[in-house]
């Protein structure tokens, strides 16, 4: 069984199996960005679950650019309390002998209005979503860009000093670095925009800065979109070229994903606009795993290990992807919200993980006709995501899932918690 085999990364680090707990947003930090005991409990449970690698949810480098309420963040130089909490978190998250990597990120224009109504981004291009949840961004200056690159590096060093065994630079899903990569959101005409070389400059400078600070033996991963799946956005051909540059720069693992808030391919949700088709050979595996065909196409030109996340549920598909060199590591996310011991179960012979998302509905049956409307389908898709947030809360707070909660109840719970968190944070800043 290839899933149970170890893999050595280019830096020399060894993952003891091919299953990774992929990054998911937890929302369990306090209003100062400090990891809570709930976050420690959650990752201890996941560590016991048997994955060879755990990747944290977003750890933001800027307190004013969070992806959601409850993110872990560095507001500057971490104090003793922050470092102690980080060390407690990493100790719990590695107690089963697995790796635990910090996903370092900046939300850019995908910062919700309640956190920052005027977020910074490559260009003043507003997120194309209804509802007014995101403000008009302000284009970053040259000095601000260089400062942020340095902050990515400092965040990586803080995480290394706190006991993380690696870092992942988040360059996917429409967050800041992904915004720089996309010609749709990056409309600059200086050295940070225009050609792919220029649009990738932020990412490549960040990788080099992080490597300089953490040293050659510390794993560095990059989460990269296979494509944005948006007209005029970051395309597969761009992604392949960036992956080549990342390999040359000494990155140890690339996680292949895709989509943005506007086109949430990562969640298997239909976006508001038509999906932009990408030219890549299709396989039967793609019926289950969203991005496996893109990874397979990349593997024909790359030697760097690739991790594929999104859609995997059957052990046979995971084994086939590994055997056919479509992936080197299999990322699992939502299944671990309902079955935290899923990696151990798979390695023990479990054939199929639960497809809980297929049974979740926001709308009652008598309103099912409304799903013909694209906006309604999109809203329901994000509401279902909140159901998984609710499971993460439950695991962190009680150590147990709560599978009987409805999507509507979960939606209310998450929104209530986020409002309370934001209110408390505003009061603390006043």
N, C-alpha and C positions, 0 to 999 in steps of 0.2 A: 504494500500500500504506500503510494508516494506521499500521501497526505501526512503520514507519520514520520517521514524521513527528514533529516536535518538539512539545512542549506547554509553554506558559508557565503557571506557577502564580500564584496571587493575589499572592504576595509579590514577583513579578518574576523569580524563578529559572526557568531553562529546562532541561527534560529533553530530551536530543537524540534520544530515541526513546521508544516507549510500552511497552517491556519493562523490568520490574523484577526483580531478584533479590530475592525476598522473604526475610524473616528466617527463619533456621534456627538452632537451637542447635548450637554448634560443639564446645564442651567442650575448647578448646585454649588456655585461659589457665593460667598457673602458679598455685600455691597462694596467692599474694598478689593474685590477680585481674589480673595484668599480661599483656597480649597477648604471645604468644610469636612467634618467627620462623616457626613453622608456621602460625600464624594469618595472618601477613603474606603468606606464600607462597600460601595458599589464596585470599585475596582478590585478590592480584595475578593469579592464574589466572582468577578470575571476572571481574575487570575486563577482561582481554584477551578474555573471552568475548562482550563486546559489548552488555551491558545498559546502558540509559541511566541506571538507578538501581540502586544496591546498598543494601540495608538490613541492618545487622548483626544477629547474634543478640542475645539478651538481654544488655544491659549493666546490671547490677544496682546499685541505689543503696544497698544494705545488704549487707554481707558475711555477715550471719547469715540472709539470706533469699534463697538462690540457688535457681534452678530445678533445677540439677544440678551435679555436680562439673565443674570446668573453665570455669565462667562467668567472663567479665570482670566485675569489680565495683570500685566505689569504696568503700573502707573508711573514708574521711574525705577530707581534703584530699590530692589526689594529689601524690606527691613527684616529684623530677626524673626518676627512672628510669621511673616510670609515664607521665609526660608524653612522654618520649622514645619509649617503646614505642608509645604511642597515635599519635604523629606518624609513626612508621615504618609503622604499620598503615594510617593514612589515606593516606599517600603511595602505598603499593602499591595500595590499593583504588581509587584515582582515577587511576591512571597512563594509562588509556585515555580520559580526558576526561569520564568519567561522574561523577554524584553518588554520594556515600556518606553515608548517614544512620545515626546511632546510635539503636538501639532501646533506650530506657531503661525499666527495669522493676523491679518488686518482686514476689516470688512469693507473699507472704502465706501462706495456709494450704497452698498447693501447694509448700511447702518440704519436701523429703524429710527423714524422721526422722534420717538419718545426718548431716545438716547442722545441723538444729535440731529437737529433739523437741517444743518448745513455741513454735511460730511465732506471730507476731502477725497478726491478721486483723480485719475489721470486727466480727465476733461470734464467740463460741465455738461454731462449727458445724464439726464435723469433716468432712473430705473423705470422701465415700461410696464408697470403693474398698476391695476386700479386700486382705489381705496385710500389714497393719500397717506400710506404708511411710511413712505420714503421721501425725503426732501430733495431739493435741487442741490447737487454737489458743487463744491468749489474746486477748481483745478489746482493741483499741487504746483508749488514753485520748485525750481531746481534745488534750492537749499533744503526744502522740506523733503524732497525725494531722497537726497543723500542722507538726511537725518534718519528717515525711516529705514533705509538699508542698514545703517549702523544699529538701529534699535532691534531689527531682526537678529543681527549678530549677537548683541548683548543678551537678548532673550534666550537664545540658544545656549549661551555660556551659563546664564543663571540656571537653566534647566539641567545642564550637565552637572553643575555644582550641587544641585538638589537631589541627584540620584537617578535622573532619567538616563536610560541607556542608549538613547539616540534622539534625533529630532526629525520631524517632517515639516517641510516648508509647504504651506498651502497655496498652490498656484492654480486651483481649479474652482469650479462652482460659482464663478462670478464674483469672488472676493478680490481684494485689491490687485494682487499680482495677476490674476486672471483678467481683470479689467485692463491692465497694461497690455496683455497679450492680444486682446481682441481689438481689431480695427473698428468695430462697432462702438465700443465704449472709449477707445483711445483715439482721439482725433488731434493729437498734438503734432506740431511740425518742427519740434526740436529733436535732440538726440534720443529722446524717450518715446518717440512716436514715428509713424510712417511705415518704414520697412520692417520686416519681421526681426531683423537684427536689432533695430532700435526698440521695437516693442518688447523684445525679450531681454533687453539690457537690465531692467530692474531685477528680473529673476536671476540672471547670471551674476550680476554684482552681489546679490544677496547670497547666493550659493557660495561664491568665493569668500565673502566676508565671514559667513558662518564657518566654513572650513578652516580659515585662518585662525579663528578663535577657539574652536573645539578640538583641533588637531586631526591627524590623519587616521587614527584608529577609532574614531567616534562615528557611528553610522549617521549618514545624512540621506534622507528620503525627500522626494518631491511628489506631491499629489498634482497630477496634470490632467486636464481635460483631453480626451481623445478628440473632442470637438465641442463647440458650444451648441451646435444644432440650430443656429440662428442665421438667417440670411445676412450676409455681410460680416459675420462673426469669425471667431477662431476656428479654422477648418482642420480636418485630419492631416492634410499635407503639412500645415504649419506645425501641428503637434509632433509629427514624426521628425521634423527638422530640429525642433526644440529638444526632443528626446536625445537626438544625436549629440547636441551641444552639452546636454546634461551628463551624458556618458563620458564625453571628453573632459568634463570638469571634475570628474571623480565622484559623482553621486553614486550611492550604494544600492538604491532601490527606487524605482518609479512606480507609483500607484496610478493606474489608469482608471479614470472615471469620465464624467461628462455632464454637460448641462449647466444651467444657471437658475436663479430664481425665476427668470422670465421663461425659460424652457427647462423645466425640472426633470430632465431625463434621468438624473441620478435617483429619483424616487419612483420612476416608472409612471410619472404623471404627465398628461398632455398639457402643454403650455397654451397660452392665449394666442400665439401666432403659429403659423404652419411650420412644422419641423423641416429644417434644411437637410436634405438627403446628402450623405457622405459616400464617396466612392471607395468601397472596401469589400473584399470577397466575403460572402456570407457562409456561415456554417450552421449546422443544426444546433450547436451549443448556444447560439445567440437567442434562441427561443426561451432560454432560461436565464442566461447571464447577459446583462445589457451590453457590456463593452468588450466581451471576449474576442470578437472578430477584429477589433482595432488593435488589441494587444498582440494577437497572432500575426497580424500584418507587420507590426513593429518588430516582433521577435525575429523576423526574417532578415532584419538589417541591424539588429542590436545584440550585444552580449550582456548588457546590464540586466540584472534580475528585475522582473515585472510582477507587480501585484495587481490583481483584478478584483474589484468590488462591485457588487450590484446584481441582485437577482439569483445568486446561487442558492439552491435549496437541496438538491440531490447529491449524495456522495458520488454517484457515478459521473455526473457532469463535472464535479470538481476533479476527480481522478482523470477524466478524459482531457480536461484543459491542461492539467499538469503533464500528462503523458504525451499530448500533441504539441507541447511547448507553446501553448497559447498563454500560459501563465507559469510563474515560479512560486507564487504565494497566492492563496485564496483569501480574500477579505470577506468577513461576515459582519453585518451590522444589526439590522432589525431583528433577525432571529434570536440574537443574544438578549434582547429585551424581554422575551417571553420564555426563553430556555437558556439561561446563562451558562449552563454546563454543556451547551451544544458541541463545542470542539471535542470535549472528552467523549461525548456520546458518538460523534462521527468516527473518531479514532477507535472506538470500541465496536464499530460495526453498524451503527444506525444508518439506514438507507436514505431517509428523507427528513428534512427539517420541516416544522410546521409552516404553512403558508397562511398565517393569521390575517395578513393584509387582505386576502381575498374574501374574507367574511365580514370585514369592517365596513360599516355604512354610517354616514351622517344623517341622510334623509330617510324618513320612514317610507315604507313601501307605497303608501298612497300618494307620495310626492315624487316617486321614482321617475315620472315623465319629465321632470325638470332637468334630469341628467342629460337631456338632449342639448341643453345650453352649455356651451364650452366653459363659460365663466363659472357656472354652478359645479361642473365636474372638477374644475381647478380648485375651487374652494373646498369641496369635499375631500379632494386629495390631500390638501394641506391639513385639514381637520384630522384626517386619519393619522397623519404624522404626529399630531399632538397626542393621539392615543399612545403612541410609543414613548413620547416624552413622559407621559403619566406613568408608564411602566418603569422608566428610569428613576423617576421620583420615588416610586414605591420601593424599588430595590435598594436605593440609597438610604431611605428613611427607615424601612422595616426589614430589609433583607428578603422580602417576598414580592412576587408580582401580584397584580390584581386583575386577572383576565376578564372578570365579569363587568368591569366598568364600561359604560357605553362611550361611543365617540363623542357624543354631545356632552356627557359628564366630564370627560377628559379635556375637551375644549374649554369648558368653563373653569376647570381646575387650573390649567396651565395659564390661561389669560388672567385669572385672579392672582395667581402667584407672581406673574410678571408685573402686574400693576403694583402690587405691594412692594416688590423689590425696587422698582423704579421710584416709587414714592419715598421709600426709605433712603435710597441713594441721593435723591434730590435734597432731602432734608439734611443729610450728612454733609452735602456740599454747600448748603446755604450758610 
